[in-house]
Amino acid sequence: MISLAVFGDLMHGFGTVLDPMNLLWAVLGVTLGMLVGILPGIGPALTIALLLPITFNFSDPIGAFIMFAGIYYGAMYGGSTTSILINTPGESASVATAIEGHKMALKGRARAALATAAIGSFVAGTISTVLLTFVAKPIGNLASQFQATDYFAITLLAMVAVTALVGHSLVRGLLSLTVGLFIGLIGLDSLSGAQRYTFGTLRLLDGVDVVIVIVGLFAIGETLHVASKLRSTPDRPAVLEKGRLRTGYLNKSDWKRSWAPWLRGTALGFPFGAIPSGGAEVPTFLSYTIEKRRAKKAGRRHPDEFGDGAIEGVAGPEAANNASFSGVLVPLLTLGLPTSATAAVMLAAFQIFNVQPGPQLFEDQGTLVWTLIASLYIGNLILLIMNLPLIQIWVQVLKVPRPLLYAGILVFACLGVYSLSGSGYEVLMALLIGVVGFFMRKLDFPIAPVILGVILGPTMEEQFRRALVISNGDASVFFTRPLSLIIIVLTVLALFVPYLPRLVARVRGTQPTRDRLTFGEDD
């Protein structure tokens, strides 16, 4: 019965997304995502942040989210193109792809690397979206039983887990989170109406718009950071050899070696995307490691091909990268919890339209949710159709002088902020936040905790105070409810996860291969 109901809702979503105008938004989203995401050093989070102000011109959120789904998929594949052709990953999750993909390009197999990345992304995206289709609503129904203490605990877990796992210093991550919490609390207190951290400035009574913070930290700060490293990145892409086919470019051996890594990468990406682990970097590197070990155990004729252009090292990680996005949408849609920086930007997009993801989302905004899920299928197919035949166009984007590209991004970001309210004050605020973000990146302070603090901080405070009101001020309520206690224990354990290599090595009596377990934050 549940499956039939879900199938009916999904068909209704397809009916909406296949409207000519909505289909146009899907194509536009994929194209924009590819064009911006293919730029060196720019990942999905920055791409969506840059284009976030556009959503203010939408009267209906459905078209906006169809476009954002396409932007995300396009930006993710754009990162793989950059990794393969110029060995400069647009996001941390594309680092594993760069290891083998660029070696394939240097050996004259760029098209094969791009093809296995595109087809693997399509396979993984489709399978993981099917999983999302059938697990999201049941999880939402389960989450509807949560109480205020549970929401406080799970929000705390999301913030602490991501903060602990991104960056190279737990202290710096917690400081970044503190900055985000501070910004999120600026303005009028929602219960008492008292001013908080406004410093007597009337402009701050409504707080700092989350869009300004996101555009400042990602679109401006990240672009400045990438531009500061222009001299250390390659200027020209690898030569793209001529292909015999307009699509495909995979021979029989390539297909045989790619299909299993696609499936294994999908199996890793979806569940890891759904937990607070910093995004897609974990499953992509796990996929790469698994494929490398399987190659050695199989005793392949050329086992040393890993590190010198093994196609499995592109197929598996790219599938894991794409599958993780559908996994990220599970906690985002059902609990309103972002488990990565990009998911946090997506949550801000929901809030622009006064839509609050969570247990009631499927009931209150059923059409929007099922149209968004249906658009994932459509966007994934459009991306596959567009990628390979148009690869020559994407390569030309890489040949545009970098200073002009990044200067254009900064101008576009400022225009986007100005379009929000027509206020030069907000543009100056975004520029100031961007400069702060630039120095945070230079000093190795992670950005993702700031965004999580800004977005989740007010929600966490609201649930905390609501729980105390219900319990008449008894703080033990957070520990007497079993589910809340379990989540709080997991939150404490999350602080120790980065030190697992050191602890495991100490137990085994060996030297740790890594001093601290860290993951990327820009996927």
Disulfide bonds with the S-S distance in Angstrom:
none
